[in-house]
Amino acid sequence: MLRWPMERRGADTRGGGTASGAIHRSVIGCAAAVVSLVLAGGMLVGGGDRSFHSVQAEVTPTVTLPGLPPAQVSAGELELRDLDSLAATTLILIAMAAVTALVSLLGVMASESLALEGRRVVKVMLGAPPRAMVRRTVRRWSLRMSWAALAGGGLAVAAALAMRELAPPGISFQRPSLVAAAAGLAAALAITVLCAVVPVVNLHRSGKPLLARAENLQLTDPRPRQFNRVLRMTLQLTIAVTVITSSALLVYSDRGGQVQGAGRGLPAGEQYGETVVGLVSPARSDGGEPAVRAALYASALEAVRAVPELVAESLATPGAWLDLGAEGMAQNECGRCSNGGLPEPIRVTRVKRHAVMPGFFAARGLRFVAGRGFSDSGALLAGEVVINQAYARAHFRDPPVVGKTLALNGPEEDWHVVVGVVADVPSSGLGASGSPYTVYYSALEHPPGEMELVVSAASGAGADPEDPGRLVSRALASIPGDPVLLSGVRGAGDELGRVFGTAVWFGSGGRMAGVLAALVAVLAMVGALRVHVGARLREMGIRAALGAGPAKLRRRIVGEALRIGATGTGVGLWGAMLVVGVFGPPGVEPFSASVFVVVTAVFLAAAVWAVLPAARLAGTADPRSVMER
């Protein structure tokens, strides 16, 4: 009786053929990615009832506008709601990246099992005992997972330290969730061991005679097996593209949400130096009458504009220069609007509301699409508002918009006449809070208790252009009558960091997870495609022997790779739009042509590159050189 020879250590995974050391390294790399992403998710979830990150956010204040009903949603509530949404989105992306790495790992395992199946069948035929083969398989995978745990744990710790260094002010770290991390690792380990051991056990439980099975493996690749491999690779590619594209959409949105420097909303040009932001308020504790406050704010703005070293001055409610602020319900005359085929002459929606001084739109570089702004004559205006272009397009269907009316919080409130339509403040991307619709009121008619002054120093000015805050204080001190207080002066870049820093920090977490998932997915896809094509080389040799030309065989292999790549990529892009549209934070667009084109090109190129060696081999003149591989 033939006895099963003792195998050389590592022969299963590092032997000849397609089961090479590259597959062994890919397995460890994919498993390490799974470990690191699961640990990262546990860190984000946090231990106990507290998350790993604790946001101590300073939010935009909400001020009362005299003559208008109180805001229904405060600015701070909107910003904190955005942070919660960003945290949840980041956790979803990390979870999806972990699933991508796990699917990639299972794909590599299936490819290795396919490459080693013939050798394992022969060993079983020679009398290899089931327990010995299972024991060796478990020992090999235990060693692999140990190395993967060390590499993945180190990667997770390094990423956590990097995120901690990059964390904006107001972010503190609590104890991570060990329970979540342990549960995730246990689930991943169980799936891995199950998928590694089951193929070995099935060799002894198969109802098909081993001799017939070995002969079948030596002849050609069965169609059902081909279909299962193609389906698995397509699913693997779909999940990978979904995660990578979702992360890329968040990364792309960082460019719209995070503005370098202080130029957000300012007119384009090189004539601006440092920009500062500060709060202006009357010195009297009661604030005085609304008319007195309005006159005081007008005098303050006039005094600041008189300083030649300062430009682009604007005075408005806090956050208005970034289009951040409280929100309330507004209704307007829509005209021939309809909803579900039924007329809807009056529409109700939630809008941001800002009180601005005359000249605000020019100082912010916002052009008027129609109508005009508020008068700076000093006379109190009555019932005039300016709306942004997004509001006009969505809720005023019958032009002209100028002359239409709107009201806040119900028809019993005073109706205001739209006197102008202004371009939207750029507010897309991570950290964009609230409704896209904005209504501007005159601060001369509704003067709040405090207003926010945004002022820039003229570049090249002779009188200390690097200290606009000091110049503003001197100008305000020169106002006759009641004094004006200037508080909370800070650089506009610091204010942008406060508003968008945490959002970008969350986005960087999604970016790191997406990059790791992308690397693992591309490598796993290339390996799986090469094993798939390698299993079909005997079939290609038979086709060549029956008269198929080399060019036809090459086109057949490359065409199949393109079909797999195009199907998986197309479904994955659709999945990314669904994920970002449903789970994404406000302000992140679910579609970007440039991102979609880049992702499609990368994965299709990787699919073709993976099968080119096999396509060249299949197209050789001698079929025997193909069949003997």
Solvent accessible surface area in square Angstrom, and as a share of the most:
residue,aa,sasa,rsa
1,M,222,0.99
2,L,130,0.65
3,R,210,0.77
4,W,32,0.11
5,P,81,0.51
6,M,152,0.68
7,E,46,0.21
8,R,176,0.64
9,R,197,0.72
10,G,20,0.19
11,A,18,0.14
12,D,14,0.07
13,T,1,0.01
14,R,136,0.50
15,G,16,0.16
16,G,54,0.52
17,G,75,0.72
18,T,66,0.39
19,A,3,0.02
20,S,39,0.25
21,G,21,0.21
22,A,53,0.41
23,I,15,0.08
24,H,23,0.10
25,R,162,0.59
26,S,34,0.22
27,V,0,0.00
28,I,37,0.19
29,G,35,0.34
30,C,5,0.03
31,A,1,0.01
32,A,11,0.09
33,A,2,0.01
34,V,6,0.03
35,V,9,0.05
36,S,6,0.04
37,L,7,0.04
38,V,25,0.14
39,L,39,0.19
40,A,26,0.20
41,G,11,0.11
42,G,3,0.03
43,M,36,0.16
44,L,24,0.12
45,V,69,0.40
46,G,5,0.04
47,G,10,0.09
48,G,75,0.73
49,D,144,0.74
50,R,132,0.48
51,S,39,0.25
52,F,33,0.14
53,H,18,0.08
54,S,20,0.13
55,V,47,0.27
56,Q,127,0.57
57,A,45,0.35
58,E,123,0.55
59,V,51,0.29
60,T,5,0.03
61,P,61,0.38
62,T,59,0.34
63,V,30,0.17
64,T,100,0.58
65,L,6,0.03
66,P,33,0.21
67,G,75,0.72
68,L,18,0.09
69,P,24,0.15
70,P,107,0.67
71,A,32,0.25
72,Q,99,0.44
73,V,17,0.10
74,S,43,0.28
75,A,1,0.01
76,G,7,0.07
77,E,84,0.37
78,L,7,0.03
79,E,22,0.10
80,L,82,0.41
81,R,107,0.39
82,D,10,0.05
83,L,24,0.12
84,D,102,0.53
85,S,32,0.21
86,L,4,0.02
87,A,17,0.13
88,A,52,0.40
89,T,9,0.05
90,T,8,0.04
91,L,59,0.30
92,I,48,0.25
93,L,2,0.01
94,I,15,0.08
95,A,52,0.40
96,M,38,0.17
97,A,0,0.00
98,A,14,0.11
99,V,73,0.42
100,T,1,0.01
101,A,0,0.00
102,L,29,0.14
103,V,26,0.15
104,S,0,0.00
105,L,1,0.01
106,L,47,0.23
107,G,1,0.01
108,V,6,0.03
109,M,10,0.04
110,A,29,0.22
111,S,3,0.02
112,E,5,0.02
113,S,25,0.16
114,L,31,0.15
115,A,33,0.25
116,L,1,0.00
117,E,24,0.11
118,G,22,0.21
119,R,83,0.30
120,R,13,0.05
121,V,0,0.00
122,V,73,0.42
123,K,24,0.10
124,V,16,0.09
125,M,81,0.36
126,L,53,0.26
127,G,37,0.35
128,A,4,0.03
129,P,63,0.40
130,P,67,0.42
131,R,200,0.73
132,A,9,0.07
133,M,15,0.07
134,V,38,0.22
135,R,130,0.47
136,R,48,0.17
137,T,5,0.03
138,V,62,0.36
139,R,127,0.46
140,R,37,0.13
141,W,9,0.03
142,S,58,0.38
143,L,86,0.43
144,R,2,0.01
145,M,24,0.11
146,S,59,0.38
147,W,145,0.51
148,A,0,0.00
149,A,51,0.39
150,L,129,0.64
151,A,54,0.42
152,G,0,0.00
153,G,17,0.17
154,G,44,0.43
155,L,82,0.41
156,A,3,0.03
157,V,81,0.47
158,A,55,0.42
159,A,26,0.20
160,A,19,0.15
161,L,107,0.53
162,A,41,0.32
163,M,28,0.12
164,R,144,0.53
165,E,148,0.66
166,L,116,0.58
167,A,23,0.18
168,P,21,0.13
169,P,138,0.87
170,G,28,0.27
171,I,22,0.11
172,S,38,0.24
173,F,38,0.16
174,Q,56,0.25
175,R,149,0.55
176,P,41,0.26
177,S,11,0.07
178,L,121,0.60
179,V,125,0.72
180,A,38,0.29
181,A,8,0.07
182,A,60,0.47
183,A,60,0.47
184,G,23,0.22
185,L,54,0.27
186,A,59,0.46
187,A,54,0.42
188,A,7,0.06
189,L,81,0.40
190,A,61,0.47
191,I,66,0.33
192,T,1,0.00
193,V,56,0.32
194,L,113,0.56
195,C,52,0.31
196,A,8,0.06
197,V,24,0.14
198,V,60,0.34
199,P,41,0.26
200,V,1,0.00
201,V,36,0.21
202,N,69,0.35
203,L,6,0.03
204,H,61,0.27
205,R,188,0.68
206,S,42,0.27
207,G,82,0.79
208,K,102,0.43
209,P,89,0.56
210,L,42,0.21
211,L,108,0.54
212,A,41,0.32
213,R,46,0.17
214,A,16,0.12
215,E,97,0.43
216,N,42,0.21
217,L,37,0.18
218,Q,105,0.47
219,L,114,0.57
220,T,53,0.31
221,D,10,0.05
222,P,34,0.22
223,R,139,0.51
224,P,93,0.58
225,R,57,0.21
226,Q,11,0.05
227,F,130,0.54
228,N,84,0.43
229,R,8,0.03
230,V,40,0.23
231,L,105,0.52
232,R,67,0.24
233,M,4,0.02
234,T,22,0.13
235,L,103,0.51
236,Q,4,0.02
237,L,3,0.01
238,T,22,0.13
239,I,38,0.19
240,A,1,0.01
241,V,0,0.00
242,T,12,0.07
243,V,0,0.00
244,I,21,0.11
245,T,0,0.00
246,S,0,0.00
247,S,6,0.04
248,A,27,0.21
249,L,5,0.02
250,L,7,0.04
251,V,37,0.21
252,Y,99,0.37
253,S,11,0.07
254,D,9,0.05
255,R,175,0.64
256,G,29,0.28
257,G,0,0.00
258,Q,69,0.31
259,V,41,0.23
260,Q,144,0.64
261,G,52,0.50
262,A,23,0.17
263,G,43,0.41
264,R,8,0.03
265,G,11,0.11
266,L,22,0.11
267,P,41,0.26
268,A,104,0.81
269,G,48,0.47
270,E,163,0.73
271,Q,91,0.41
272,Y,49,0.19
273,G,33,0.32
274,E,70,0.31
275,T,3,0.02
276,V,11,0.06
277,V,0,0.00
278,G,3,0.02
279,L,35,0.17
280,V,1,0.01
281,S,23,0.15
282,P,13,0.08
283,A,37,0.29
284,R,115,0.42
285,S,125,0.80
286,D,101,0.52
287,G,12,0.12
288,G,15,0.15
289,E,117,0.52
290,P,54,0.34
291,A,57,0.44
292,V,66,0.38
293,R,24,0.09
294,A,3,0.02
295,A,62,0.48
296,L,16,0.08
297,Y,1,0.00
298,A,36,0.28
299,S,43,0.28
300,A,2,0.02
301,L,8,0.04
302,E,125,0.56
303,A,21,0.16
304,V,1,0.00
305,R,97,0.35
306,A,78,0.61
307,V,26,0.15
308,P,112,0.71
309,E,27,0.12
310,L,7,0.03
311,V,43,0.25
312,A,16,0.12
313,E,14,0.06
314,S,2,0.01
315,L,2,0.01
316,A,4,0.03
317,T,10,0.06
318,P,5,0.03
319,G,2,0.02
320,A,0,0.00
321,W,5,0.02
322,L,2,0.01
323,D,8,0.04
324,L,7,0.04
325,G,8,0.08
326,A,10,0.08
327,E,0,0.00
328,G,1,0.01
329,M,62,0.28
330,A,1,0.01
331,Q,16,0.07
332,N,0,0.00
333,E,72,0.32
334,C,0,0.00
335,G,32,0.31
336,R,201,0.73
337,C,3,0.02
338,S,60,0.38
339,N,98,0.50
340,G,83,0.80
341,G,70,0.67
342,L,128,0.64
343,P,113,0.71
344,E,47,0.21
345,P,79,0.50
346,I,71,0.36
347,R,36,0.13
348,V,89,0.51
349,T,19,0.11
350,R,74,0.27
351,V,0,0.00
352,K,7,0.03
353,R,15,0.05
354,H,1,0.00
355,A,0,0.00
356,V,0,0.00
357,M,3,0.01
358,P,9,0.06
359,G,32,0.31
360,F,2,0.01
361,F,9,0.04
362,A,81,0.63
363,A,12,0.09
364,R,3,0.01
365,G,41,0.40
366,L,15,0.07
367,R,156,0.57
368,F,67,0.28
369,V,64,0.37
370,A,40,0.31
371,G,47,0.45
372,R,115,0.42
373,G,18,0.17
374,F,17,0.07
375,S,42,0.27
376,D,110,0.57
377,S,87,0.56
378,G,53,0.51
379,A,64,0.49
380,L,106,0.53
381,L,27,0.13
382,A,89,0.69
383,G,18,0.17
384,E,34,0.15
385,V,0,0.00
386,V,0,0.00
387,I,0,0.00
388,N,5,0.02
389,Q,28,0.12
390,A,24,0.19
391,Y,0,0.00
392,A,8,0.06
393,R,168,0.61
394,A,28,0.22
395,H,18,0.08
396,F,8,0.03
397,R,125,0.46
398,D,29,0.15
399,P,110,0.69
400,P,100,0.63
401,V,22,0.12
402,V,57,0.33
403,G,48,0.46
404,K,39,0.17
405,T,28,0.16
406,L,0,0.00
407,A,0,0.00
408,L,2,0.01
409,N,37,0.19
410,G,20,0.19
411,P,90,0.57
412,E,135,0.61
413,E,56,0.25
414,D,110,0.57
415,W,90,0.31
416,H,10,0.04
417,V,62,0.35
418,V,0,0.00
419,V,13,0.07
420,G,0,0.00
421,V,5,0.03
422,V,0,0.00
423,A,17,0.13
424,D,59,0.31
425,V,8,0.05
426,P,84,0.53
427,S,36,0.23
428,S,58,0.38
429,G,1,0.01
430,L,1,0.00
431,G,9,0.08
432,A,12,0.09
433,S,7,0.05
434,G,27,0.26
435,S,12,0.08
436,P,85,0.54
437,Y,43,0.16
438,T,0,0.00
439,V,0,0.00
440,Y,1,0.00
441,Y,1,0.00
442,S,0,0.00
443,A,0,0.00
444,L,8,0.04
445,E,44,0.20
446,H,9,0.04
447,P,1,0.01
448,P,0,0.00
449,G,43,0.41
450,E,46,0.21
451,M,0,0.00
452,E,7,0.03
453,L,6,0.03
454,V,2,0.01
455,V,1,0.00
456,S,0,0.00
457,A,0,0.00
458,A,18,0.14
459,S,69,0.44
460,G,78,0.75
461,A,22,0.17
462,G,84,0.81
463,A,43,0.33
464,D,58,0.30
465,P,29,0.18
466,E,124,0.56
467,D,50,0.26
468,P,1,0.01
469,G,12,0.11
470,R,98,0.36
471,L,7,0.03
472,V,2,0.01
473,S,53,0.34
474,R,145,0.53
475,A,8,0.06
476,L,6,0.03
477,A,87,0.67
478,S,83,0.54
479,I,20,0.10
480,P,118,0.74
481,G,72,0.69
482,D,53,0.27
483,P,81,0.51
484,V,16,0.09
485,L,93,0.46
486,L,40,0.20
487,S,60,0.39
488,G,48,0.46
489,V,68,0.39
490,R,71,0.26
491,G,19,0.19
492,A,0,0.00
493,G,37,0.36
494,D,99,0.51
495,E,5,0.02
496,L,8,0.04
497,G,37,0.35
498,R,59,0.21
499,V,17,0.10
500,F,3,0.01
501,G,15,0.15
502,T,14,0.08
503,A,1,0.00
504,V,22,0.13
505,W,16,0.06
506,F,5,0.02
507,G,2,0.02
508,S,12,0.08
509,G,10,0.10
510,G,0,0.00
511,R,78,0.28
512,M,72,0.32
513,A,6,0.05
514,G,3,0.03
515,V,84,0.48
516,L,39,0.19
517,A,0,0.00
518,A,23,0.18
519,L,109,0.54
520,V,12,0.07
521,A,1,0.01
522,V,35,0.20
523,L,115,0.57
524,A,0,0.00
525,M,5,0.02
526,V,11,0.06
527,G,27,0.26
528,A,2,0.02
529,L,1,0.01
530,R,94,0.34
531,V,10,0.06
532,H,2,0.01
533,V,10,0.06
534,G,24,0.23
535,A,31,0.24
536,R,17,0.06
537,L,15,0.08
538,R,68,0.25
539,E,15,0.07
540,M,1,0.01
541,G,0,0.00
542,I,67,0.34
543,R,68,0.25
544,A,19,0.14
545,A,68,0.53
546,L,150,0.75
547,G,64,0.62
548,A,27,0.21
549,G,31,0.29
550,P,60,0.38
551,A,46,0.35
552,K,117,0.50
553,L,3,0.02
554,R,92,0.34
555,R,157,0.57
556,R,87,0.32
557,I,9,0.05
558,V,33,0.19
559,G,19,0.18
560,E,26,0.11
561,A,2,0.02
562,L,71,0.35
563,R,152,0.55
564,I,9,0.05
565,G,0,0.00
566,A,55,0.42
567,T,72,0.42
568,G,0,0.00
569,T,3,0.02
570,G,39,0.37
571,V,74,0.43
572,G,0,0.00
573,L,23,0.12
574,W,159,0.56
575,G,11,0.11
576,A,0,0.00
577,M,72,0.32
578,L,91,0.45
579,V,21,0.12
580,V,8,0.05
581,G,53,0.51
582,V,97,0.55
583,F,101,0.42
584,G,19,0.18
585,P,6,0.04
586,P,58,0.37
587,G,31,0.29
588,V,13,0.08
589,E,111,0.50
590,P,45,0.29
591,F,113,0.47
592,S,12,0.08
593,A,60,0.47
594,S,60,0.39
595,V,16,0.09
596,F,21,0.09
597,V,99,0.57
598,V,90,0.52
599,V,11,0.06
600,T,39,0.23
601,A,56,0.43
602,V,75,0.43
603,F,4,0.02
604,L,45,0.22
605,A,63,0.48
606,A,12,0.10
607,A,1,0.00
608,V,37,0.21
609,W,144,0.50
610,A,1,0.01
611,V,0,0.00
612,L,65,0.32
613,P,61,0.39
614,A,16,0.12
615,A,1,0.01
616,R,144,0.53
617,L,34,0.17
618,A,0,0.00
619,G,8,0.08
620,T,51,0.30
621,A,102,0.79
622,D,56,0.29
623,P,32,0.20
624,R,165,0.60
625,S,44,0.29
626,V,1,0.00
627,M,54,0.24
628,E,138,0.62
629,R,189,0.69
